[in-house]
Amino acid sequence: MPRVIEGSNIEHGWSKVECCELLGVNRQFYYRCKQEQKKREALTVKVLELVTQVRMRQPRLGVRKLYTILEQELRTLDVGRDRLFDILRANHMLIKPRRRYHVTTNSHHRFRKHKNLTQHLEVKRPEQLWVADITYIGTRQNPMYLALVTDAYAKKVVGYDVSNSLNAQGAIWALKRGLLQREYPAEALIHHSDRGLQYCCDDYQEMLDDAQVTCSMTEKYDPYQNAVAERVNGILKQEFIRGIQINDIQLMKKIIKQSIDIYNTERPHLSCRMKTPEYMHLQREIKIKTYKKENPPALELVGSI
């Protein structure tokens, strides 16, 4: 029976020295490996602490955007994007996308439907094109809807409203908020949406006419014809309010306000070259990324710069 060495933590009483000799492993190599393991574990703890701090405000932020936000701190720790992926994967902290669809568009109505003016439009500046959409955020007991107006260049949410009805009032309030906060009111602006009743109704169209905003609409029920709006809807629902079950609409309004503030000012956007929507909205030098398969000739706006 092997003797027990005092202070040994090896099963059956074998010491570390005896195990190294038995397996033909150099003792210095063994202790160097143990030190490296401790360093890796300490590094992992530091990285997870940094990630946790960001995800306290953006719970479902992906790894690429996490790396952009934490790049300076991670470089100090000698952690690149691939290593960040590995650390989060090993700790089961990668985000798995999940999508649900809830139809909010009713295009069977008597109001006028407008042509799609965005198919060949190259978006070059903020407040050149706004996209609008309505998405479902409520519960079975208390339906709630979020109306959004988003700048297609900056990906900034410029107007929003939370309501418990699909009538036009929520969309109108979202548009009104956006118009009141315009940074470039003298420049030509297109408003693009689906053909829903909320956007075709007289009150909504009158607001666009009064503000001298050109109206554009999808020509069929195809999410890709309003892809920017659909994408921003998905980000807010999947990254900020997923899993939140609230029946109090006033509390939901506060949560949405906080989420949009964080989205606009803190979350980097891939198509904005990893800049925040707020940053993009205040400049026009950066060319945004597009993912169209074809690049048709650009359609210039009258009065655009």
Secondary structure, 3 states (H helix, E strand, C coil): CCCCCCCCCCHHHCCHHHHHHHHCCCHHHHHHHHHHHHHHHHHHHHHHHHHHHHHCCCCCCCHHHHHHHHHHHHHHCCCCHHHHHHHHHHCCCCCCCCCCCCCCCCCCCCCCCCCCCCCCCCCCCCCCEEEEEEEECCCCCCCCEEEEEEECCCCCEEEEEEECCCCHHHHHHHHHHHHHCCCCCCCCCEEEECCCHHHHCHHHHHHHHHCCCEEEECCCCCHHHHHHHHHHHHHHHHHHCCCCCCCCHHHHHHHHHHHHHHHHHCCCEHHHCCECHHHHHCCCCCCCCCCCCCCCCCCCCCCCC
